């Protein structure tokens, strides 16, 4: 269980660190992006696909996420976004990956969730 939490946190951290630049490189701008753009970028650059719904929640607008995941039971935009917020943004679900301020939370500040 602990290993699973650790691995999940590492995957989510990689999404936050790598996807903003990769999405901009491939699709320009700062989003929001489509489910296809997010999942294709995750696959293209060899990132872990296990938690790709989280990546979609981070980089898509809620309305598009809900449509894309409407047939997936147990996947709720607010829950995924809040989990990322709790782990990396002091619970602020209105975080922006454009700010990139998240990096400071995980680099020697003593902040650690889980």
HELIX and SHEET records of a PDB file:
HELIX    1   1 UNK A    2  UNK A   14  1                                  13    
HELIX    2   2 UNK A   15  UNK A   19  3                                   5    
HELIX    3   3 UNK A   20  UNK A   27  1                                   8    
HELIX    4   4 UNK A   35  UNK A   44  1                                  10    
HELIX    5   5 UNK A   52  UNK A   59  1                                   8    
HELIX    6   6 UNK A   62  UNK A   68  1                                   7    
HELIX    7   7 UNK A   77  UNK A   88  1                                  12    
HELIX    8   8 UNK A  102  UNK A  105  1                                   4    
END                                                                             
